[in-house]
């Protein structure tokens, strides 16, 4: 009986330690998520950019763009301008910022076509997804030649790298990582 009580007590302690560790990891991964607020008309086009630790909150800024410009076709140009402003915050953190510039140039050109209804939103998403994948491949091929930086990349850089996955080029591809 005493052994069972010790086992149960040990499991409870282990579970509480796991929960605390998970909360610490999640808080470290995206500290701005806990303080995200709804955009107001004044802040809708000026995405939230920093937290108390001065880290760029790309996810929050993009969420504000989605909220401020929900119609991806009729508001394609305005939404794209907002997305470009949000991603420009990541630009100085990237090892090769010109790759983001290329992506944003395509994003802007495609927005004009989507809003003019000469291109479907799905076609636009496929083109952005393909270019993004190419840019990531190019970045990977250039990274070994870049100066070695032992620190892990900022959260916003990781968010940009993980954005626009293959699923964005399919119907319903308006997830938080598709922009």
C-alpha positions as CSV (number, residue, x, y, z in Angstrom):
1,X,0.0,0.0,0.0
2,X,2.8,2.4,0.9
3,X,4.6,1.6,-2.4
4,X,1.4,2.5,-4.4
5,X,1.1,5.9,-2.5
6,X,4.7,6.6,-3.4
7,X,4.2,5.7,-7.0
8,X,1.1,7.9,-7.3
9,X,2.8,10.8,-5.5
10,X,5.8,10.4,-7.9
11,X,3.6,10.5,-10.9
12,X,1.8,13.6,-9.7
13,X,5.1,15.4,-9.1
14,X,6.3,14.2,-12.6
15,X,3.2,15.5,-14.3
16,X,3.3,18.9,-12.6
17,X,7.0,19.2,-13.6
18,X,6.1,18.3,-17.2
19,X,3.3,20.9,-17.2
20,X,5.6,23.6,-15.9
21,X,8.3,22.8,-18.4
22,X,5.8,22.9,-21.2
23,X,4.4,26.3,-20.2
24,X,8.0,27.6,-20.0
25,X,8.8,26.3,-23.5
26,X,5.5,27.7,-25.0
27,X,6.1,31.0,-23.3
28,X,9.7,31.1,-24.7
29,X,8.5,30.1,-28.2
30,X,6.0,33.0,-28.6
31,X,5.8,35.4,-25.7
32,X,3.7,37.8,-27.6
33,X,0.8,35.4,-28.0
34,X,-0.3,35.8,-24.5
35,X,-0.6,39.6,-24.9
36,X,-2.2,39.7,-28.3
37,X,-5.1,42.1,-28.6
38,X,-7.8,42.8,-31.1
39,X,-6.9,45.5,-33.6
40,X,-8.7,48.8,-33.5
41,X,-9.3,50.8,-36.7
42,X,-6.3,53.0,-35.7
43,X,-3.9,50.0,-35.4
44,X,-5.3,47.8,-38.2
45,X,-2.8,49.1,-40.7
46,X,0.0,49.5,-38.2
47,X,0.7,46.0,-37.0
48,X,2.0,45.3,-33.5
49,X,5.7,44.9,-33.8
50,X,7.3,44.4,-30.5
51,X,6.8,42.9,-27.1
52,X,8.3,43.9,-23.8
53,X,11.5,42.1,-24.9
54,X,11.6,43.9,-28.3
55,X,11.0,40.8,-30.4
56,X,9.0,41.1,-33.6
57,X,5.6,39.4,-33.4
58,X,5.0,38.4,-37.1
59,X,2.1,36.2,-36.2
60,X,0.3,38.9,-34.4
61,X,1.0,41.5,-37.1
62,X,-0.4,39.1,-39.8
63,X,-3.4,38.3,-37.7
64,X,-4.2,42.0,-37.5
65,X,-3.9,42.2,-41.4
66,X,-6.4,39.3,-41.7
67,X,-8.7,40.9,-39.3
68,X,-8.5,44.4,-40.8
69,X,-8.9,43.1,-44.4
70,X,-11.0,39.9,-44.3
71,X,-12.0,39.9,-47.9
72,X,-9.0,38.3,-49.7
73,X,-10.3,39.3,-53.2
74,X,-11.9,42.7,-52.9
75,X,-9.3,43.9,-50.4
76,X,-6.3,42.0,-51.9
77,X,-4.2,45.1,-52.5
78,X,-4.8,46.7,-49.1
79,X,-4.3,43.3,-47.3
80,X,-1.1,42.8,-49.2
81,X,0.2,46.2,-48.3
82,X,-0.5,45.4,-44.7
83,X,1.2,42.0,-45.0
84,X,4.3,43.6,-46.7
85,X,4.5,46.1,-43.8
86,X,4.3,43.2,-41.3
87,X,6.9,41.1,-43.1
88,X,9.2,44.2,-43.5
89,X,9.6,44.0,-39.7
90,X,11.3,40.6,-40.2
91,X,13.6,41.9,-43.0
92,X,16.5,43.1,-40.8
93,X,16.5,39.8,-38.9
94,X,16.9,37.7,-42.0
95,X,20.4,36.6,-43.2
96,X,19.4,37.4,-46.8
97,X,16.7,40.1,-46.8
98,X,16.6,40.3,-50.6
99,X,14.8,36.9,-50.6
100,X,11.9,38.5,-48.7
101,X,12.0,41.5,-51.1
102,X,11.5,39.1,-54.0
103,X,8.6,37.4,-52.2
104,X,6.9,40.7,-51.4
105,X,7.3,41.9,-55.0
106,X,5.5,38.8,-56.3
107,X,2.9,39.2,-53.5
108,X,2.2,42.8,-54.6
109,X,1.9,41.9,-58.3
110,X,-0.4,39.0,-57.6
111,X,-2.6,41.1,-55.4
112,X,-3.3,43.5,-58.2
113,X,-4.4,40.5,-60.4
114,X,-6.5,38.9,-57.7
115,X,-8.4,42.2,-57.0
116,X,-8.9,42.8,-60.7
117,X,-10.2,39.2,-60.9
118,X,-7.7,38.2,-63.6
119,X,-6.3,35.5,-61.3
120,X,-8.0,33.3,-58.7
121,X,-7.0,33.4,-55.1
122,X,-6.1,29.7,-55.3
123,X,-3.7,30.4,-58.2
124,X,-2.1,33.3,-56.3
125,X,-1.6,31.0,-53.2
126,X,0.0,28.3,-55.3
127,X,2.5,30.9,-56.9
128,X,3.4,32.3,-53.5
129,X,3.8,28.9,-52.0
130,X,6.1,27.8,-54.8
131,X,8.2,30.9,-54.7
132,X,8.5,30.7,-50.9
133,X,9.7,27.1,-51.1
134,X,12.3,28.2,-53.7
135,X,13.4,31.1,-51.5
136,X,13.9,28.7,-48.6
137,X,15.9,26.3,-50.7
138,X,18.1,29.3,-51.9
139,X,18.5,30.4,-48.3
140,X,19.6,26.9,-47.2
141,X,22.1,26.7,-50.1
142,X,23.6,30.1,-49.2
143,X,23.6,29.7,-45.4
144,X,26.8,27.5,-45.2
145,X,28.6,30.4,-47.0
146,X,27.3,32.9,-44.6
147,X,29.1,33.6,-41.3
148,X,28.3,31.0,-38.7
149,X,26.0,32.2,-36.0
150,X,25.6,29.8,-33.1
151,X,22.5,31.3,-31.8
152,X,19.1,30.2,-32.9
153,X,17.2,32.5,-35.2
154,X,14.6,35.0,-33.8
155,X,11.0,33.7,-33.6
156,X,9.9,36.0,-36.4
157,X,12.5,34.5,-38.8
158,X,11.3,31.0,-37.9
159,X,7.7,32.1,-38.4
160,X,8.5,33.4,-41.9
161,X,10.4,30.3,-42.8
162,X,7.5,28.1,-41.7
163,X,4.9,30.2,-43.6
164,X,3.2,29.4,-46.8
165,X,3.5,25.6,-46.6
166,X,2.1,23.4,-49.4
167,X,-1.3,23.4,-47.9
168,X,-1.7,27.1,-48.6
169,X,-2.0,26.2,-52.3
170,X,-5.2,24.2,-51.7
171,X,-8.8,25.2,-51.2
172,X,-9.3,26.6,-47.7
173,X,-5.6,27.7,-47.5
174,X,-6.2,30.7,-45.3
175,X,-4.5,29.4,-42.2
176,X,-2.5,31.7,-40.0
177,X,0.7,30.6,-41.8
178,X,-0.7,31.4,-45.3
179,X,-0.2,35.1,-46.3
